[in-house]
């Protein structure tokens, strides 16, 4: 039995992603005080997984636009409608069904990584405090399945304290994007034991949170805190949730199944 699902036959579209990044970078820098840190932590070539916190709407566009390398980000499928959906597909973003197994999203990610490209994933699954209190297993699965390094991304300033999930920071507001030290694990063929998968997720979750703490200390910034009551989207019960002030591995769904390969939007 193959140790990996067969990748997609075709790479996600790249023309808009590559062609419009310089244009959108100028637009973003003209509107906000954007500061980027840790570029040297991003591998210059080969497959890479960007794992970003998720506090506001702007995180997704900034991950794709401002990363040192073009990023094909997993994006909730609800956004792929109408003109926006056509634009996202043209820009090479990958639609994801967060509530059931999504082989097409997994295969698209595997194609990008097999071709030496970069994918983006939000381990928290949906917008929230951005403090990585929730960790879904999708990023761990892709790291185990491919051996690609995971680069932590901390975005601060994309949502003001108390702001709604879809709000934008005011013009001129400071936004910091920090790339942390890459995390690596050995490529592990299928079948992987549940214990191995959980142990890998725990180690990666801890690394992401450690790198986030370093980024906040470096920039002197604070994350915006929780969303207003009733503003957080429903998310699947797959992954870890921290109910304390410390890292605590409280699993919802624990198996290395297609459902556990989700958890990004």
C-alpha distance (Angstrom), angle and dihedral (degrees) to the residues before:
residue distance angle dihedral
X1 . . .
X2 3.79 . .
X3 3.79 114.9 .
X4 3.82 91.3 -142.0
X5 3.80 135.0 40.9
X6 3.78 110.6 -107.1
X7 3.83 108.7 -92.9
X8 3.78 120.1 -120.7
X9 3.77 114.1 -81.1
X10 3.80 91.2 -124.9
X11 3.78 133.5 43.8
X12 3.84 114.5 -120.5
X13 3.79 112.2 -95.1
X14 3.78 114.9 -77.4
X15 3.80 108.5 178.3
X16 3.82 97.7 89.5
X17 3.80 93.1 36.2
X18 3.78 92.7 55.7
X19 3.77 97.8 33.7
X20 3.79 100.7 46.9
X21 3.81 100.3 40.2
X22 3.84 94.0 87.2
X23 3.81 91.0 48.1
X24 3.79 94.9 48.8
X25 3.79 91.2 44.4
X26 3.79 89.6 59.7
X27 3.80 90.7 47.7
X28 3.80 92.6 50.0
X29 3.80 94.0 47.1
X30 3.79 91.2 48.0
X31 3.81 91.6 54.4
X32 3.82 102.9 38.9
X33 3.79 139.3 29.4
X34 3.79 95.3 -110.0
X35 3.80 119.9 -170.9
X36 3.81 122.5 -175.7
X37 3.80 123.8 -161.9
X38 3.81 135.9 -175.2
X39 3.80 100.0 23.3
X40 3.82 88.7 152.4
X41 3.81 89.1 65.4
X42 3.82 91.5 67.5
X43 3.82 114.8 89.9
X44 3.79 109.7 -118.2
X45 3.78 93.4 -139.0
X46 3.78 143.8 8.5
X47 3.80 129.2 50.0
X48 3.79 117.5 -33.7
X49 3.80 137.1 173.3
X50 3.81 118.9 -146.6
X51 3.83 110.3 -153.6
X52 3.80 111.0 -166.9
X53 3.77 135.6 -177.2
X54 3.80 114.9 -118.9
X55 3.81 121.0 -141.1
X56 3.80 102.7 138.7
X57 3.78 147.3 16.3
X58 3.79 92.8 -98.7
X59 3.83 93.8 63.2
X60 3.80 94.0 82.1
X61 3.81 97.7 51.0
X62 3.80 92.0 43.2
X63 3.80 91.9 50.7
X64 3.81 90.7 54.6
X65 3.82 96.4 39.1
X66 3.79 105.3 38.5
X67 3.82 104.4 35.6
X68 3.81 113.3 110.5
X69 3.80 87.7 -117.2
X70 3.83 130.4 40.2
X71 3.80 108.5 -90.3
X72 3.79 129.1 -150.2
X73 3.80 100.2 -155.5
X74 3.78 126.9 -161.0
X75 3.80 104.2 -117.8
X76 3.79 128.4 -174.7
X77 3.77 110.1 -97.0
X78 3.80 92.4 -128.7
X79 3.81 87.9 77.1
X80 3.81 93.6 58.8
X81 3.80 97.4 87.9
X82 3.78 131.9 110.5
X83 3.78 121.2 -20.2
X84 3.80 93.1 -20.5
X85 3.79 90.9 54.4
X86 3.79 92.3 50.3
X87 3.79 90.4 49.1
X88 3.81 93.0 49.2
X89 3.79 92.1 50.4
X90 3.79 90.8 46.5
X91 3.80 88.8 51.3
X92 3.79 91.2 54.0
X93 3.79 98.5 -110.6
X94 3.81 115.8 153.3
X95 3.83 120.7 -126.3
X96 3.80 114.7 -134.8
X97 3.77 131.6 -164.7
X98 3.81 100.7 -146.2
X99 3.78 96.4 -169.4
X100 3.80 103.5 54.7
X101 3.78 140.5 22.9
X102 3.80 109.7 -63.6
X103 3.82 110.0 -167.7
X104 3.80 92.6 171.6
X105 3.82 91.9 59.6
X106 3.80 91.5 46.8
X107 3.79 92.1 48.5
X108 3.81 91.5 48.6
X109 3.81 90.2 52.9
X110 3.79 91.2 48.1
X111 3.81 90.3 51.2
X112 3.80 92.0 52.3
X113 3.80 92.9 47.4
X114 3.80 93.2 43.7
X115 3.80 88.1 53.5
X116 3.82 90.3 52.7
X117 3.80 95.6 -105.0
X118 3.79 136.3 132.6
X119 3.78 129.7 -103.0
X120 3.79 128.7 -169.4
X121 3.78 126.8 -143.5
X122 3.80 135.9 175.8
X123 3.82 107.1 -142.9
X124 3.82 91.2 -165.2
X125 3.80 88.1 65.1
X126 3.78 96.7 -141.7
X127 3.80 140.7 20.0
X128 3.77 116.7 -66.5
X129 3.79 138.9 121.2
X130 3.78 91.4 -31.5
X131 3.80 89.4 -133.1
X132 3.82 94.9 118.1
X133 3.80 92.2 -115.8
X134 3.81 87.3 145.5
X135 3.79 123.6 51.0
X136 3.81 123.3 -174.5
X137 3.78 119.4 -162.4
X138 3.82 100.0 -123.9
X139 3.79 94.7 97.6
X140 3.82 91.2 48.6
X141 3.79 91.3 50.1
X142 3.81 92.6 52.3
X143 3.81 92.1 46.3
X144 3.81 92.0 49.8
X145 3.78 93.8 43.5
X146 3.81 96.1 49.0
X147 3.81 108.4 18.1
X148 3.81 89.2 -129.0
X149 3.82 115.0 155.4
X150 3.80 117.6 -109.0
X151 3.81 116.6 -135.7
X152 3.84 114.1 -159.7
X153 3.79 114.9 -134.4
X154 3.82 122.5 -162.3
X155 3.80 116.4 -167.7
X156 3.79 117.8 -170.5
X157 3.79 127.7 179.7
X158 3.81 97.9 29.3
X159 3.81 89.3 115.3
X160 3.80 128.9 26.0
X161 3.84 120.5 -128.1
X162 3.79 108.1 -81.6
X163 3.79 91.9 13.2
X164 3.79 121.8 138.9
X165 3.79 119.7 -103.9
X166 3.80 92.1 -106.5
X167 3.80 96.5 44.6
X168 3.79 125.3 114.6
X169 3.80 127.8 -141.5
X170 3.81 114.7 -106.3
X171 3.78 121.2 -94.6
X172 3.79 111.4 -77.6
X173 3.81 94.4 21.0
X174 3.76 116.6 144.5
X175 3.81 117.5 -108.9
X176 3.81 122.4 -174.5
X177 3.80 124.4 -161.8
X178 3.80 115.6 -171.3
X179 3.80 126.4 -172.2
X180 3.79 112.0 -155.0
X181 3.78 133.4 -157.0
X182 3.79 112.8 -61.9
X183 3.81 118.1 -107.9
X184 3.79 119.7 -144.7
X185 3.76 135.9 -168.4
X186 3.77 133.1 178.5
X187 3.78 116.0 -92.8
X188 3.79 105.0 -106.3
X189 3.81 120.2 -161.1
X190 3.78 122.5 -136.7
X191 2.97 131.3 -62.6
X192 3.80 96.6 59.1
X193 3.78 118.7 177.5
X194 3.78 119.5 -116.6
X195 3.81 89.2 -120.7
X196 3.81 91.7 54.3
X197 3.79 92.5 49.1
X198 3.81 92.8 48.5
X199 3.79 92.4 46.4
X200 3.79 90.6 51.1
X201 3.80 91.6 48.7
X202 3.79 91.0 50.0
X203 3.80 92.9 51.0
X204 3.78 93.0 46.5
X205 3.80 93.1 45.9
X206 3.79 90.6 52.1
X207 3.81 90.9 48.6
X208 3.80 92.6 50.8
X209 3.79 91.5 50.4
X210 3.80 93.0 46.3
X211 3.79 90.8 51.3
X212 3.80 90.6 47.1
X213 3.80 90.5 53.3
X214 3.80 89.7 51.2
X215 3.80 91.3 49.0
X216 3.80 92.3 51.3
X217 3.80 91.0 48.3
X218 3.80 91.3 48.3
X219 3.79 94.6 50.1
X220 3.80 97.7 34.6
X221 3.80 88.5 -130.7
X222 3.80 134.5 136.7
X223 3.78 128.6 -147.0
X224 3.83 117.2 -114.9
X225 3.80 98.0 -110.7
X226 3.80 126.8 -131.9
X227 3.76 125.5 -16.4
X228 3.80 119.7 -103.8
X229 3.80 114.0 -79.7
X230 3.80 111.3 -77.5
X231 3.79 94.3 13.8
X232 3.79 99.7 100.2
X233 3.79 117.0 98.1
X234 3.78 122.5 -123.1
X235 3.79 110.2 -100.2
X236 3.81 134.7 -169.6
X237 3.81 118.9 -93.2
X238 3.79 96.4 -118.0
X239 3.77 121.3 121.3
X240 3.79 139.2 13.7
X241 3.79 129.8 -36.5
X242 3.79 123.2 -164.3
X243 3.80 110.6 -143.2
X244 3.81 94.1 175.7
X245 3.78 138.6 54.3
X246 3.79 89.3 -98.4
X247 3.77 134.3 61.5
X248 3.79 106.7 -79.5
X249 3.77 123.9 172.7
X250 3.78 105.6 -138.9
X251 3.81 105.9 163.5
X252 3.78 124.2 -152.4
X253 3.79 101.2 -178.4
X254 3.77 114.0 10.0
X255 3.79 111.0 -178.4
X256 3.82 125.2 101.0
X257 3.79 91.2 -117.1
X258 3.82 132.1 137.4
X259 3.80 88.2 -95.8
X260 3.79 89.7 59.2
X261 3.77 90.1 51.9
X262 3.81 88.9 68.6
X263 3.77 127.1 71.1
X264 3.77 105.8 112.0
X265 3.75 131.5 99.9
